[in-house]
Amino acid sequence: MSSLKSRNYFAISAIVALVAFGLGIIVGVFGINRCPSSPSVDEDVARQIRDEVKASKIEEYLRYLTEEPHIAGRDVDEKKLVEYIKRNWEDSGLHVEVHPYDVLLSYPNQTDSNLISIIFQNGTEMYKSQPSEKILDDSQISDKVVNPFNAYSATGDVEGHLVYVNYARVDDFIELTRDLGVDPAGHVCISRYGRIFRGSKAMIAQEYGCTGLILYSDPIDYTVPWSGVYPEDWYLPGTGAQRGNLHIVKGDPLTPQYPALPTAWRLYENETQLPVIPVTPIGYDDAVQYLARMGGNKVPDDWKGGLNITYNLGPGFEGELNDTSKIKMHVTTKNERAVAHNIFGYIKGDIEPDRYVLIGSHRDAWVFGAIDPSSSMATLIELARAMGVAVKNGWKPRRTIVFCSWGAEEYGLLGSTEWVEEFQKLLSSRAVAYLNVDSVAVGNYTLNVKSTPNMNELIYESTKFIKTPHPSEIEANRNTMYDTWAFRSSETNDVPPPIPTLGSGSDFTPFVQVTGISSMDCSYTYDESINIRSYPVYHSVYETFDLYKKFVDPDFSISRAVTQMMGEIARRLSDYRILPFNCKDYAAKLWEDKASFADAYKPLLDSHGIDLNEFDYALSNFTSAAEDIHKRIENLDATNEIKLRSINDQLMQLDRAFIDMNGIGERINFRHVIYAPSLHDTYASSAFPGLVDSLFDIEADPEQTKRWREVERQYSILLYHIGSAASTLREVIPVKGYSNY
């Protein structure tokens, strides 16, 4: 009897074990392996990487990176810092490569500085601008500081009457000429920085006939009434001047669309799209000397700045200067060829080594560049170290991670653009995503992220794993970076914080616009309610390590949190079996942008017989395809590597389908027909840019037939690409097109 009980016991145990084993298989296949967000490694790796990131190490790297000015093309950036980053990445266990490019750069003449002055009829010059910024503390002392200039400006001396053009936007010039009755042609113009890219200001001023352009930072845009300026606070002092390039076509000016290799065929400089008028920046202490003496009518109220003067339009001066006095520009900026270097550090993937998750920041700065870009470069060095430690402890990421240090970004994204142009065929088939960080902290208030819409969910979920860097937020029971971001964006945690789409202005641009690689860009930012245009000391001599540590991120907790966030996003992209892209979010954003477009243009389009119902049809088709792929993902056996590879390829290739190799209108360097920089501002993102560009100021154009033909063409191109993108998300067989009977 006892032996029978024993046999029954063992039989029952065997049955239970088999059932448990079977359930385990079912759970594995239908649970974890069918979950699109399931990682292939233990969460301990994520925790290990987060915990390994050290604020003290980021501070150490930043201090070194900002010891000296490191403008592109000169020894500090191209030798000293290249070797420093290369050595650190190799010490972290990464395989490192350096790629040089021979590009056109631009520098001021240090012995014959750019100057602005007022010249009397007898030739006497008065009120000369300062050739360099005033040194306000020892941290700015260096013989390598270049004087304020705008790269790629035309060289020469220009004299003329002065005209104030507000922010030098197209709308400003339209108002100036049509409503205010001032023709700027033949005059020197003065514009305040802000609102649009400085290169766009130069090209617009040139198109309206200005013979020269003076740029200055008005205190209304870079200071606040309740605080002092640097060194008492981080706001811009009156001698501060913003350096920056004027190049609107991104990449090396001499080799558009092709890499600047030794074998490259190059344009002559007079064949490029660089400005043909002199342009130079000054501080507002100098600007007030000219603006306070201008004649003409008073400016509109919304054109007034923060100087304690009466803002007049010009042209010319009044009072003791009278009509015979003119403004004089003396610009000696010269272009020259130089070599810029990109540095790459690789952590090779274990299962899919030919799939690349790229993380990048540029390295070059106009002066010390503590915020832009050295804060970001310091975090990349630290993230590489933290991930290197995880690899040494046994972590094997599924896909390859590539750390990128770009050269000559400040000159118009030269390093990243040349590399993408050289390897665009390879990247088009292998790159998963590009994560950009240009300035880790331009403020200390909350997170700011821009991305292609399919990455939004990934970003939200990753920030929920990162502790907020603000102790006061923890006291308010907002414990994560996401909580702080959501609350400070809308004062509620119930609404996801906004994630705008990408325009241009940093190294994500060629990835999105040349090859259609899904991308994101992030930084910590200031409270926008203070109404400044950018962080105040942007591109000035005052952007030092001391300023960053004193006013921006004293304990480097924000820098650490952003580093952890980038690491978590990169880890998910490199480790998850199914790529964490959400195509339904892309569809929702397209509907949102279409509604905004219709609000702005539907009556005008209706009056010319253009039916937006076709737009709705295209978006419905895309939405259906997005829903279809996510249904298939829910039922996918993620242990089947062939099916897994197939679905990941579809997810990865989505943004490629929005690339038009002919470019957007006449802008051959921008190819993404859904999101691209605005026509008149390369910083801002525009939805459906080709169609929107074709409608700009169309009613005032006398060539109505020609313009409306272009609108119809751009509408057709847009609908085609939305349909094409939908087809890439569908099941491999059948292939569903625009019409399917």
C-alpha positions in Angstrom: 0.0 0.0 0.0 2.8 2.4 0.9 4.6 1.6 -2.4 1.4 2.4 -4.4 1.0 5.7 -2.6 4.7 6.4 -3.4 4.1 5.6 -7.1 1.0 7.8 -7.2 2.9 10.6 -5.5 5.7 10.5 -8.1 3.2 10.2 -10.9 1.3 13.3 -9.7 4.6 15.2 -9.2 5.6 14.4 -12.8 2.3 15.6 -14.2 2.5 18.8 -12.2 6.1 19.3 -13.4 5.1 18.8 -17.0 2.1 21.1 -16.7 4.3 23.7 -15.1 6.9 23.3 -17.8 4.2 23.6 -20.5 2.8 26.7 -18.8 6.3 28.1 -18.7 6.6 27.7 -22.5 3.2 29.2 -23.1 4.0 32.2 -20.9 7.4 32.5 -22.6 6.0 32.4 -26.1 2.8 34.3 -25.5 3.9 36.5 -22.8 7.5 37.8 -22.6 8.4 36.9 -26.2 5.3 38.5 -27.6 5.7 41.7 -25.6 7.1 44.5 -27.8 8.7 46.2 -24.9 10.3 43.2 -23.3 14.1 43.4 -22.9 16.4 40.5 -23.7 18.5 41.1 -20.6 17.9 41.5 -17.0 16.8 45.0 -15.6 19.9 44.8 -13.4 21.9 46.0 -16.4 19.8 49.1 -16.6 20.2 49.8 -12.9 23.9 49.1 -13.1 24.4 51.7 -15.9 22.3 54.3 -14.1 24.1 53.8 -10.8 27.6 53.9 -12.5 27.0 57.4 -13.9 28.9 59.8 -11.6 28.3 63.5 -11.3 31.9 64.0 -10.1 33.3 62.4 -13.3 31.1 64.6 -15.5 32.5 67.6 -13.6 36.0 66.4 -14.1 35.5 65.9 -17.9 33.8 69.3 -18.3 36.6 71.1 -16.4 39.2 69.6 -18.8 37.1 70.2 -22.0 36.7 73.9 -21.1 40.3 74.7 -20.0 40.9 76.5 -23.3 38.9 77.9 -26.2 38.5 75.1 -28.8 37.2 76.4 -32.1 37.0 74.0 -35.0 40.0 73.5 -37.2 42.6 74.7 -34.6 44.9 72.5 -32.5 43.1 72.5 -29.2 39.9 71.0 -30.7 41.5 68.9 -33.5 44.5 67.5 -31.5 44.3 68.0 -27.7 40.6 67.2 -27.3 40.6 64.5 -30.0 43.3 62.6 -28.2 41.6 63.2 -24.8 38.2 61.7 -25.9 39.9 58.9 -27.9 42.0 57.9 -24.8 39.0 58.0 -22.5 36.8 55.9 -24.8 39.6 53.3 -25.3 40.1 53.1 -21.5 36.4 52.4 -21.3 36.8 49.4 -23.6 35.4 50.9 -26.8 36.9 50.4 -30.2 37.7 53.9 -31.4 38.1 55.4 -34.9 38.8 58.9 -36.1 37.5 60.3 -39.4 39.0 63.5 -40.8 37.3 65.8 -43.3 38.8 68.7 -45.3 36.2 71.5 -45.0 35.8 75.2 -45.5 35.9 77.1 -42.2 36.1 80.8 -41.3 37.9 83.0 -38.8 38.2 86.7 -37.8 41.5 88.6 -38.3 42.7 89.1 -34.7 45.1 91.9 -35.7 42.6 93.7 -37.8 39.3 93.3 -36.0 35.8 93.7 -37.3 34.5 97.1 -36.3 31.4 99.3 -36.6 31.6 103.1 -36.4 29.8 106.3 -37.4 31.7 108.2 -40.1 31.3 111.9 -40.6 31.3 113.6 -44.0 35.0 114.6 -43.5 36.0 111.0 -42.9 36.3 111.2 -39.1 35.1 108.0 -37.4 33.3 108.1 -34.0 31.6 105.6 -31.7 33.7 102.6 -32.7 32.5 99.3 -31.5 34.7 97.2 -29.2 36.9 94.6 -31.1 36.6 92.1 -28.2 34.4 91.4 -25.2 35.4 92.8 -21.9 37.1 90.3 -19.5 34.9 90.2 -16.4 36.8 87.5 -14.4 39.9 85.4 -14.7 38.1 82.4 -16.2 37.9 84.3 -19.6 41.6 85.0 -19.9 43.2 83.2 -22.9 45.2 84.1 -25.9 43.2 81.6 -27.9 39.9 83.6 -27.6 38.7 84.7 -31.1 37.1 88.1 -31.3 33.3 88.1 -32.1 32.5 87.4 -35.7 30.0 85.6 -37.9 31.5 82.8 -39.8 31.3 82.9 -43.7 30.5 86.6 -43.7 31.6 88.5 -46.8 34.8 90.5 -46.3 34.9 94.3 -47.0 34.1 97.8 -45.9 30.6 99.1 -46.3 29.2 102.6 -45.7 25.5 103.6 -45.7 22.6 104.9 -43.8 21.3 102.6 -41.0 17.9 100.9 -41.0 16.5 99.0 -38.1 14.8 95.7 -39.2 13.6 94.2 -35.9 14.5 90.4 -36.1 15.2 90.5 -39.8 12.5 87.9 -40.6 10.7 87.9 -43.9 7.5 89.2 -42.1 9.6 92.0 -40.6 10.8 93.1 -44.1 7.3 92.8 -45.5 6.0 95.0 -42.7 8.9 97.4 -43.1 8.4 97.9 -46.9 4.6 97.5 -47.3 3.3 99.0 -44.1 6.0 101.3 -42.7 7.2 102.7 -46.1 10.9 102.1 -45.6 13.0 100.5 -48.4 16.1 98.9 -46.9 17.8 98.5 -50.3 21.2 100.2 -50.4 21.4 100.6 -46.7 23.2 98.9 -43.8 20.6 97.1 -41.6 20.8 96.4 -37.9 18.8 93.5 -36.4 18.5 92.0 -33.0 19.3 88.3 -32.5 16.5 85.8 -31.8 13.4 84.3 -33.4 15.2 82.8 -36.4 18.6 81.5 -37.4 21.2 84.2 -37.9 22.1 82.8 -41.4 18.4 83.2 -42.4 18.6 86.9 -41.3 21.6 87.4 -43.5 20.1 85.8 -46.6 16.8 87.7 -46.1 18.6 91.0 -45.6 20.6 90.3 -48.7 17.4 89.5 -50.7 15.9 92.8 -49.7 19.0 94.7 -50.9 20.8 95.5 -47.7 24.5 96.2 -48.2 25.5 94.9 -44.8 24.0 93.5 -41.6 24.8 94.2 -38.0 23.6 91.7 -35.4 23.2 92.5 -31.7 21.7 90.8 -28.6 19.0 93.2 -27.3 18.7 93.2 -23.5 14.9 92.5 -23.7 15.8 89.1 -25.1 18.8 88.2 -23.0 18.3 89.9 -19.6 15.5 90.2 -17.0 14.4 93.3 -15.1 14.8 91.7 -11.6 18.4 90.5 -11.8 21.9 91.7 -12.7 24.1 90.4 -15.5 27.2 88.2 -15.4 29.3 87.8 -13.2 26.5 88.6 -10.7 24.1 86.3 -12.5 24.0 84.3 -15.8 22.4 87.1 -17.9 24.3 88.7 -20.7 26.4 91.7 -20.0 26.4 94.6 -22.4 29.8 93.7 -23.9 28.7 90.1 -24.7 28.4 89.3 -28.4 27.0 86.1 -30.0 29.3 84.4 -32.5 27.8 82.0 -35.0 27.8 80.8 -38.6 25.7 82.1 -41.4 25.6 78.9 -43.5 22.0 77.9 -44.3 22.9 74.9 -46.5 24.2 72.4 -44.0 27.6 70.6 -44.4 30.8 71.7 -46.1 30.0 74.7 -48.3 32.3 73.5 -51.1 31.0 69.9 -51.3 27.2 70.0 -51.1 25.6 66.6 -50.9 28.9 64.8 -51.1 31.6 64.1 -48.4 34.6 66.4 -48.1 37.1 63.6 -48.9 40.6 64.2 -50.5 39.1 63.0 -53.8 36.1 65.4 -53.6 35.3 67.8 -56.4 34.8 71.3 -54.9 32.9 74.4 -55.8 34.7 77.7 -55.9 33.7 80.0 -53.1 31.7 82.3 -55.4 29.6 79.3 -56.5 28.4 78.6 -52.9 25.3 79.8 -51.2 27.2 81.8 -48.6 26.3 85.5 -47.9 27.7 88.1 -50.2 27.2 91.0 -47.8 29.4 91.7 -44.7 27.8 90.6 -41.4 29.1 91.0 -37.8 27.9 90.9 -34.3 28.2 93.5 -31.5 27.2 93.8 -27.9 24.3 96.0 -26.8 26.6 98.5 -25.2 27.8 99.2 -28.7 24.5 98.9 -30.4 22.9 101.6 -28.2 25.4 104.1 -29.6 23.9 103.7 -33.1 20.3 102.9 -32.3 19.9 106.0 -30.0 21.0 108.3 -32.8 18.8 107.0 -35.6 16.3 109.1 -37.4 13.1 108.3 -39.2 9.7 107.2 -37.7 9.3 105.4 -34.4 9.1 101.6 -34.6 5.9 99.7 -33.9 5.4 98.7 -30.3 6.3 95.1 -30.8 9.6 96.1 -32.5 10.9 97.9 -29.4 13.7 96.4 -27.4 14.9 96.8 -23.9 17.4 99.7 -24.3 16.5 102.9 -22.6 16.1 104.8 -26.0 13.5 105.7 -28.6 13.7 103.0 -31.2 13.5 104.6 -34.7 13.4 102.9 -38.1 15.9 105.2 -40.0 17.3 105.4 -42.5 20.1 107.4 -41.2 20.8 109.5 -38.1 19.4 112.7 -36.7 20.6 115.5 -34.4 24.2 116.4 -34.4 25.0 113.6 -36.9 22.4 114.7 -39.6 21.9 113.1 -43.0 25.6 113.3 -44.0 26.8 110.9 -41.3 26.8 107.2 -42.1 27.4 103.9 -40.5 30.6 102.1 -41.5 31.2 98.3 -41.3 34.8 97.0 -41.4 34.7 93.2 -41.7 37.9 91.2 -42.2 36.5 87.7 -41.6 38.2 85.3 -44.0 37.4 81.7 -45.1 40.0 79.0 -45.1 40.3 75.2 -45.6 41.0 73.1 -42.5 40.6 69.6 -41.3 37.9 68.7 -38.8 37.8 65.3 -37.0 34.9 63.1 -36.0 35.6 60.4 -33.3 33.6 57.2 -32.9 33.6 54.7 -30.1 31.9 51.3 -30.7 30.4 48.8 -28.3 29.8 45.8 -30.6 26.4 44.2 -30.6 26.2 40.5 -29.7 23.3 39.3 -31.9 22.7 42.1 -34.4 26.1 43.8 -34.7 25.0 45.3 -38.0 22.3 47.4 -36.4 23.6 50.7 -35.0 22.2 52.8 -32.1 24.1 56.1 -32.4 24.6 58.7 -29.6 26.3 62.0 -30.5 27.4 65.4 -29.5 29.7 67.9 -31.2 33.0 68.9 -29.6 33.9 72.3 -31.1 33.0 75.6 -29.5 33.3 79.3 -30.5 35.1 80.0 -27.2 35.2 77.9 -24.0 31.7 76.4 -24.7 30.9 75.1 -21.2 27.2 74.7 -22.1 27.4 74.4 -25.9 28.7 71.7 -26.4 31.1 70.7 -23.6 28.4 69.8 -21.1 27.2 67.3 -23.6 30.6 66.0 -24.6 31.3 65.4 -20.9 28.2 63.3 -20.5 29.0 61.2 -23.5 32.5 60.4 -22.1 30.8 59.4 -18.8 28.0 57.4 -20.4 30.6 55.5 -22.5 32.5 54.7 -19.3 29.4 53.5 -17.5 28.3 51.3 -20.3 31.9 50.1 -20.7 31.8 48.9 -17.0 28.5 47.1 -17.7 30.2 45.3 -20.7 33.2 44.3 -18.5 30.7 42.9 -16.0 29.1 40.7 -18.6 26.6 42.8 -20.5 26.3 42.0 -24.2 24.0 44.5 -25.9 22.0 42.9 -28.7 22.8 45.8 -31.2 25.9 47.9 -31.7 26.1 51.2 -29.8 28.1 54.0 -31.5 29.3 57.1 -29.6 29.9 60.0 -31.9 32.0 63.2 -31.2 31.3 65.5 -34.1 33.8 68.2 -35.4 32.9 71.6 -36.8 29.3 71.5 -35.9 29.3 75.3 -35.1 30.1 76.0 -38.8 26.9 74.4 -40.1 26.9 70.8 -38.9 30.0 70.0 -41.0 31.3 66.9 -39.2 28.0 65.0 -38.9 26.8 66.0 -42.4 30.0 64.9 -44.1 30.0 61.6 -42.3 26.3 60.9 -43.1 26.9 61.9 -46.7 29.9 59.5 -46.9 28.1 56.6 -45.3 24.5 57.3 -46.2 24.0 54.0 -48.1 25.3 52.0 -45.1 23.3 54.0 -42.5 20.1 53.8 -44.5 20.1 50.0 -44.1 21.7 49.7 -40.7 21.0 52.7 -38.4 18.3 52.1 -35.8 18.1 55.6 -34.4 20.2 58.7 -33.6 20.2 60.3 -30.1 21.6 63.8 -30.0 22.6 66.0 -27.1 24.0 69.4 -28.0 23.9 71.2 -24.6 23.0 69.0 -21.6 21.8 72.0 -19.5 20.9 75.4 -21.0 19.0 75.9 -17.7 17.9 74.0 -14.6 14.1 74.0 -14.7 12.9 71.0 -16.7 13.6 68.6 -19.5 13.2 69.6 -23.2 13.0 67.0 -25.9 12.3 67.0 -29.6 12.0 63.9 -31.7 10.4 62.1 -34.6 7.0 61.0 -33.3 7.6 57.3 -33.3 10.1 57.8 -30.4 7.7 59.6 -28.0 6.6 56.6 -26.0 10.1 55.4 -25.6 11.2 58.8 -24.3 8.3 59.0 -21.8 8.8 55.5 -20.5 12.6 56.0 -20.1 12.2 59.2 -18.2 10.0 57.4 -15.7 13.0 55.3 -14.7 15.2 58.3 -13.9 15.1 60.0 -10.5 14.3 63.7 -10.7 17.4 65.9 -10.0 15.3 68.3 -7.9 15.0 67.5 -4.2 12.0 69.9 -3.9 10.1 67.7 -6.4 10.7 64.6 -4.3 9.2 66.5 -1.4 6.2 67.1 -3.5 6.0 63.4 -4.4 7.1 63.9 -8.0 10.0 61.4 -7.9 11.0 60.9 -11.5 12.3 63.0 -14.3 9.0 62.4 -16.1 7.0 63.7 -13.1 9.0 66.9 -13.0 8.8 67.3 -16.8 5.1 66.7 -16.9 4.3 69.0 -14.0 6.5 71.9 -15.1 5.2 71.6 -18.6 1.5 71.8 -17.8 1.2 71.9 -13.9 -0.3 68.4 -13.9 1.1 64.9 -14.2 -2.0 63.7 -16.0 -1.0 65.2 -19.4 2.1 63.9 -21.2 4.6 66.8 -21.7 4.9 68.0 -25.3 7.6 66.6 -27.6 7.9 68.9 -30.6 9.3 67.6 -33.9 12.8 68.3 -35.1 13.8 71.3 -37.2 17.5 71.8 -37.6 20.3 73.5 -35.6 22.2 70.5 -34.4 23.7 67.2 -35.5 20.4 65.3 -35.8 19.7 67.2 -39.0 21.6 65.0 -41.5 20.3 61.8 -39.9 16.7 62.9 -40.3 17.0 65.0 -43.5 19.5 63.0 -45.6 18.8 59.4 -44.6 15.5 59.4 -42.8 16.8 58.0 -39.5 14.5 58.4 -36.5 16.1 60.8 -34.1 15.8 62.8 -30.9 17.5 65.8 -29.3 17.4 66.7 -25.6 18.6 69.2 -23.0 17.5 70.6 -19.7 16.1 74.0 -20.1 15.2 77.2 -18.2 11.7 78.4 -17.3 10.4 79.9 -20.6 8.1 82.3 -18.7 11.1 84.6 -18.1 10.9 85.3 -21.8 14.5 85.1 -23.0 15.4 83.8 -26.5 18.1 81.4 -25.5 20.4 80.9 -22.6 21.9 84.4 -22.2 25.6 83.9 -22.7 25.2 81.8 -25.8 28.3 81.7 -27.9 30.0 84.4 -25.9 33.3 84.5 -24.0 31.3 84.3 -20.7 30.2 80.7 -21.3 32.8 79.2 -19.0 33.1 76.3 -16.6 32.7 78.7 -13.7 29.4 80.0 -15.1 28.1 76.5 -15.6 29.0 75.4 -12.1 27.9 78.5 -10.3 24.6 79.2 -12.1 23.5 76.2 -14.2 24.2 72.9 -12.5 26.3 73.4 -9.3 26.3 69.8 -8.2 26.1 68.3 -11.7 22.9 66.4 -10.7 21.1 67.6 -13.8 24.0 66.5 -16.0 23.9 63.1 -14.3 20.2 62.7 -14.8 20.3 63.5 -18.5 23.2 61.1 -18.9 21.2 58.4 -17.2 18.2 59.1 -19.4 20.2 59.0 -22.6 21.7 55.7 -21.4 18.3 54.2 -20.7 16.9 55.2 -24.1 20.0 53.8 -25.8 19.9 50.6 -23.8 16.3 49.9 -24.7 17.0 50.6 -28.4 20.1 48.3 -28.3 18.6 45.5 -26.1 14.9 45.1 -26.7 14.1 42.3 -29.1 11.4 44.4 -30.8 12.4 48.0 -31.3 10.4 50.3 -29.0 9.0 52.5 -31.8 5.3 53.4 -31.8 3.9 54.0 -35.3 0.5 54.8 -34.0 2.0 57.9 -32.2 3.3 58.9 -35.6 -0.1 58.6 -37.1 -1.7 60.6 -34.3 0.8 63.4 -34.8 0.1 63.5 -38.5 -3.6 64.0 -37.8 -2.8 66.7 -35.3 -0.5 68.5 -37.8 -3.1 68.1 -40.6 -5.7 69.8 -38.4 -3.4 72.8 -37.8 -2.6 73.0 -41.5 -6.3 72.9 -42.3 -7.1 75.7 -39.8 -4.5 77.9 -41.5 -5.0 77.1 -45.2 -8.3 75.2 -45.9 -10.4 78.3 -47.0 -7.6 79.4 -49.3 -7.2 75.9 -50.7 -11.0 75.4 -51.1 -11.1 78.7 -53.2 -8.7 77.1 -55.6 -10.3 73.7 -55.9 -7.9 71.8 -53.8 -9.7 69.1 -51.8 -8.3 68.1 -48.4 -10.4 64.9 -48.4 -7.5 63.2 -50.2 -5.3 64.2 -47.3 -7.8 62.5 -44.9 -7.8 59.4 -47.1 -4.0 59.2 -47.1 -3.8 59.6 -43.3 -6.5 57.0 -42.7 -4.6 54.6 -44.8 -1.4 55.3 -42.8 -3.2 55.0 -39.5 -4.7 51.6 -40.6 -1.2 50.4 -41.5 0.2 51.6 -38.2 -2.5 49.8 -36.3 -1.9 46.7 -38.4 1.8 46.5 -37.6 1.2 46.8 -33.9 -1.4 44.1 -33.9 1.1 41.8 -35.6 3.7 42.8 -33.0 1.3 41.7 -30.2 1.1 38.2 -31.7 4.7 37.9 -32.8 6.9 35.0 -31.7 10.0 37.0 -30.7 12.0 33.8 -30.5 11.8 33.6 -34.3 14.8 35.6 -35.3 13.8 35.9 -39.0 10.3 37.2 -38.2 11.8 39.5 -35.5 14.3 40.9 -38.0 11.5 41.5 -40.5 9.3 43.4 -38.2 12.2 45.5 -36.8 13.2 46.4 -40.3 9.7 47.7 -40.9 9.8 49.8 -37.7 13.3 51.0 -38.4 12.6 52.0 -42.0 9.5 54.2 -41.4 11.2 57.6 -41.6 13.1 56.5 -44.7 9.8 56.3 -46.5 9.3 60.1 -46.0 12.6 60.9 -47.8 12.3 62.6 -51.2 15.7 62.4 -52.9 14.8 65.5 -55.0 14.6 67.6 -51.9 11.9 69.9 -50.6 11.2 72.5 -53.3 14.6 74.0 -54.1 16.1 72.9 -50.8 18.1 69.8 -51.9 19.7 69.4 -48.5 16.4 68.9 -46.8 14.5 65.8 -47.9 12.0 64.7 -45.2 8.6 65.7 -46.6 6.8 65.5 -43.3 9.1 67.4 -40.9 11.8 69.8 -42.0 13.1 73.2 -41.1 10.9 76.2 -41.9 11.7 77.9 -45.2 12.8 81.1 -43.5 14.2 79.6 -40.2 16.4 76.6 -40.1 15.9 76.2 -36.4 12.1 75.8 -36.4 10.3 72.6 -37.5 7.6 72.8 -40.2 5.0 70.1 -40.8 4.5 69.3 -44.5 7.2 71.8 -45.4 7.1 71.5 -49.2 3.3 72.3 -49.2 3.6 75.0 -46.6 6.6 76.6 -48.4 4.6 76.7 -51.7 1.8 78.6 -49.9 3.9 81.3 -48.3 2.6 84.8 -49.1 1.0 83.4 -52.2 -1.8 85.9 -52.5 0.7 88.7 -52.9 2.5 87.1 -55.8 1.6 88.3 -59.3 2.4 84.9 -60.8 -0.7 83.2 -59.5 -0.9 80.4 -62.1 2.7 79.3 -61.6 2.4 79.4 -57.8 -0.8 77.4 -57.6 0.7 74.8 -60.0 3.5 74.4 -57.5 1.0 74.0 -54.6 -0.7 71.2 -56.5 2.6 69.5 -57.2 3.7 69.7 -53.5 0.3 68.4 -52.4 0.7 65.4 -54.7 4.2 64.7 -53.5 3.0 64.8 -49.9 0.2 62.4 -50.5 2.4 60.0 -52.4 4.9 59.8 -49.5 2.3 59.2 -46.9 0.9 56.4 -49.0 4.4 55.0 -49.6 5.2 55.1 -45.8 1.9 53.2 -45.1 2.9 50.5 -47.6 6.2 49.9 -45.7 4.3 49.1 -42.5 1.9 46.5 -44.1 2.4 42.8 -44.1 5.0 41.7 -46.6 2.3 40.0 -48.8 0.1 41.4 -50.1 1.5 44.8 -51.0 -1.3 47.4 -50.5 -1.0 50.6 -52.5 -3.1 53.8 -52.9 -5.8 51.8 -54.8 -6.5 48.2 -53.9 -9.4 46.5 -55.7 
